[in-house]
Amino acid sequence: MFYSPVTKNYFQNREFSFTLKDDIYVRYQSFSTQNELEKEMQKMNPYKIDIGAVYSHRPSQHNTVKSGTFQALEKELVFDIDMTDYDDVRSCCSAADICSKCWTLMTIAIRILDRALREDFGFQHLLWVYSGRRGVHCWVCDEAARKLSVAARSAVAEYLSLVKGGEETVKKVVLSDPIHPFISQSLSVVEHYFLQYAIVGQELLSSKEGVDKVLNLLPEDVRKDLLLHYQSEKNPTKRWERLKTLVHQKRATSKKGGQYFDKEIMLQYCYPRLDVNVSKGVNHLLKSPFSVHPKTGRISVPIDLRNLDKFDPFEVPTISLICEELDKPRPDEEEEDDTKDKENEIEAGERRKIRDFKRTSLAKYIKLFDQFLDSVARSRKGDMLKKSDLQKDF
Amino acid sequence: MQFSGRRRKLAVHSQNDLYSHCLQLYVQPPLENISLSEFETFAVERLKLLKTVENLGVSYVKTTEQYTKKLHASFTKSQVGPSEYEKRRKDHISHFILRLAYCQTEDLRRWFIQQEMDLFRHRFNDLSSKYKTEFLHKNNLKYDTLSADEKMNLKDQLINSTFGFSGITIVEQDFYKVPFQDALDLIRTRKVFLRGGYAYIPHQDIVTIVLNDFRTRLSKALALTARSLPAVQSDERLQPLLNHLSHAYVGQDYSIQKNIGKISLEQIDPLSAKSFPLCMRQLHKSLRENHHLRHGGRMQYGLFLKGIGLTLEQALQFWRSEFIRGKVDADKFDKAYAYSIRHMFGKEGKRTDYTPYSCMKVILSNPPSQGDYHGCPFRHSDPELLKQKLQSYKLSPSGIVQVGLHTHTLKHNWSLAHRIKAFLHYMDFSGGFKLSSVLEYQQLEDITNPVTWP
């Protein structure tokens, strides 16, 4: 991405990587112009296109640079939320499968992380993108974000992490007093969705298996009490109410602090699980927005946060759909313009390309992206004006 | 010595300027001449102190009183000098000498920075409030403080995010607005309130900010020093001493493969039950069961296998044959996974022959998450599950007690030393090796690399 015409060689020093047929992976691709990138993509037909950092030199020439001097200078701060990381807490699907029921986890993740990145960290330019199969990515494009060190990225990712532990850990969330405002705010988001998503949709307390898993996260005395109670009470919503009541009682009567078992359960089942290593790495490459997912054919489109609850991953256009739409004959009025532009063929080609996209289902997503770019550009203008005011350049 | 009278006067004048505070950030290098023997003595004594700092840091949790007391005692003992000025001068000079010795490799730099930071943290915390503020002003750490109104508006958030604060103390103490990039340690652990990219830090926690500044400066300085090192090393008087200093801290060097070819693929299964540390046994088991391991697991286990003597060819065969049993076909393995195995052996990329992870690294970095099997079971596993696992491996009940699994504070309060002791008991009981023979030859800190055990 170009951020400004001022920074020299930004595009030329950006690393791309292609995954070609037969899983051949080529890194350190770089291009002098957008055109060159396009031509190379048409030539090599990559299955996957990833975007990396902006380096100190052209990535394609990194071998010619003295070792140690070839370094990543800037990279967007990114987050990758993958549904497989929730396999231990979703009952509807597993592995690469997703459905409308578990998609709520992504909605929750986006709400929590978007708020935190904007309000707590002060970032403004966030692009949320559907990965094409089973998750979402976030690209934080503020200048401050792009310049963050590895340590800073790792600190941001850890601030945002609440679910800790691998296969061998049963209780993955532990809260203690006082509860940090970040956690309280994240909890309100989770609480908003919990009943419908977890108790009803995921049937957390409906089956014996589900109940056992949840009860495993509670202390012995509460567990025993609930098991007894559940012998007669079969309604999952009422079961959850009972659980909460017991936990609150225990907290009220206990001398120890921090007995937030009900909140811990909600967080363990719903709180976003992000891969810290993806966010930490300054050399890390992430799937490009608008690229095609090789396994599903779906296009990696931006997500409209104003209509987040309505986003449906199964409605996202696939490459075959786009091809179909592009193959449809063009309406008459455009043919007139074409004849006029015969002299200026290159421009005509460009205009046709843009018109073409507007005919497809990608139109609204491209619009979203354009709006995002506009706000980044406006912000840059604002910053530059501020700077020149300070320097008194008129 | 004719001018000694005048020189003494000059010395007094510069004393006041140069070392006006007992603590410094080591910005300016010393500009005087010193004798070779002073050079050596200063350096060696500081190194001894830093080694003590390291040992204490591994044996005690750094926030405990025990740690602070012991560190204080060691530090005070090391401060010998005829005057306060002399002590500060020695502190100044010895730090810079050690920079020369510890700037050359990534590992040396990391070690040096860690110990210097721990030492600095202790000394700063020891200062009275007045001297803390004086230090901040002298070192240009100018952050805005919150006005009384701002504090009142944020009172609840501040109380809930900052440990040890009530409504009253919020009013009394100053809160600084620090850009979050300058307060990473506090942000990472959510110990302060964060809004709009600013961390709201109480005066008492300002040491973390100072430490960050310290680390950044030292890191940059060491990189610069490394570049001018050739000029220093060409001085024959200094070179042997500097070499000796930088080798003093390192334990055994696991980077050179000493055991190449001493192990066959068939031996791995029986050895995993008999002689592997628990973490590697766990990784091996899950690899056999799932025919797959994620990246963290492949790195930890792969490097371990290299350390105990697997050759590159053996490693490729080992991983390939296991992965093929799973969802990966031979072709995909060769394309996607073989590269990274060769990379581990230094045959790809920047050709670094990577060393197996030490216990410290396994315990402290890259914690496992859902789907991972790497890490240290004594640190990352649920105590109940760990107990069950050890029982299934036929560790006797008394053995399990010795490992310390009856205490439920273990998850949060275990220091590195505890974990190593627990693990040693596991190894002893599983018949891996004889505890006594190991302790005969090595100090606890040397048994920090799982490779030593089989």
Contacts between the chains, C-beta under 8 A, distances in Angstrom:
chain1	res1	chain2	res2	distance
A	22	B	331	7.7
A	22	B	335	7.1
A	23	B	331	7.9
A	23	B	332	6.3
A	23	B	335	4.4
A	23	B	336	6.2
A	24	B	335	6.9
A	25	B	335	7.7
A	25	B	336	8.0
A	67	B	350	7.3
A	84	B	371	6.9
A	85	B	369	6.8
A	85	B	370	5.0
A	85	B	371	6.9
A	86	B	370	7.4
A	87	B	370	6.8
A	87	B	371	7.3
A	88	B	370	5.8
A	119	B	195	6.7
A	119	B	196	7.3
A	120	B	194	4.5
A	120	B	195	6.1
A	120	B	196	7.8
A	120	B	197	8.0
A	121	B	180	6.6
A	121	B	194	7.0
A	121	B	196	8.0
A	121	B	197	5.4
A	122	B	195	7.7
A	122	B	196	4.2
A	122	B	197	2.9
A	122	B	198	7.4
A	123	B	197	7.5
A	144	B	181	7.9
A	144	B	197	7.3
A	148	B	181	7.1
A	149	B	181	7.8
A	151	B	184	5.7
A	152	B	180	7.9
A	152	B	181	5.3
A	152	B	184	5.9
A	154	B	188	7.3
A	155	B	180	7.9
A	155	B	184	4.1
A	155	B	185	7.5
A	155	B	187	5.0
A	155	B	188	4.1
A	156	B	187	7.4
A	158	B	188	4.5
A	158	B	189	7.6
A	159	B	187	5.2
A	159	B	188	6.1
A	159	B	190	5.9
A	159	B	194	7.3
A	163	B	369	7.6
A	163	B	370	7.9
A	164	B	367	6.5
A	164	B	369	7.2
A	165	B	367	7.8
A	165	B	368	7.1
A	165	B	369	6.9
A	165	B	370	7.8
A	165	B	380	6.9
A	165	B	382	7.6
A	166	B	367	7.9
A	166	B	368	3.3
A	166	B	369	5.6
A	166	B	370	6.3
A	166	B	371	7.0
A	166	B	372	4.1
A	166	B	373	6.6
A	166	B	374	7.8
A	166	B	375	6.6
A	166	B	380	6.6
A	167	B	286	7.8
A	167	B	368	7.6
A	167	B	370	7.3
A	167	B	371	6.9
A	167	B	372	6.8
A	167	B	373	6.0
A	168	B	282	7.9
A	168	B	368	7.7
A	168	B	373	7.7
A	168	B	377	6.8
A	168	B	380	6.6
A	168	B	381	4.1
A	168	B	382	5.9
A	168	B	385	5.3
A	168	B	386	7.4
A	169	B	380	6.9
A	169	B	381	6.8
A	169	B	382	5.0
A	169	B	385	7.8
A	170	B	382	4.7
A	170	B	384	7.1
A	170	B	385	6.7
A	171	B	382	6.9
A	178	B	159	6.8
A	178	B	160	4.4
A	178	B	161	7.4
A	178	B	163	7.9
A	179	B	160	6.2
A	180	B	160	6.3
A	180	B	161	4.9
A	180	B	190	4.8
A	181	B	157	4.7
A	181	B	160	5.7
A	181	B	161	5.7
A	181	B	193	6.5
A	182	B	161	7.9
A	182	B	190	6.3
A	182	B	194	7.2
A	183	B	190	7.7
A	184	B	160	7.4
A	273	B	369	6.9
A	273	B	370	6.6
A	275	B	369	7.5
A	277	B	295	8.0
A	277	B	366	7.4
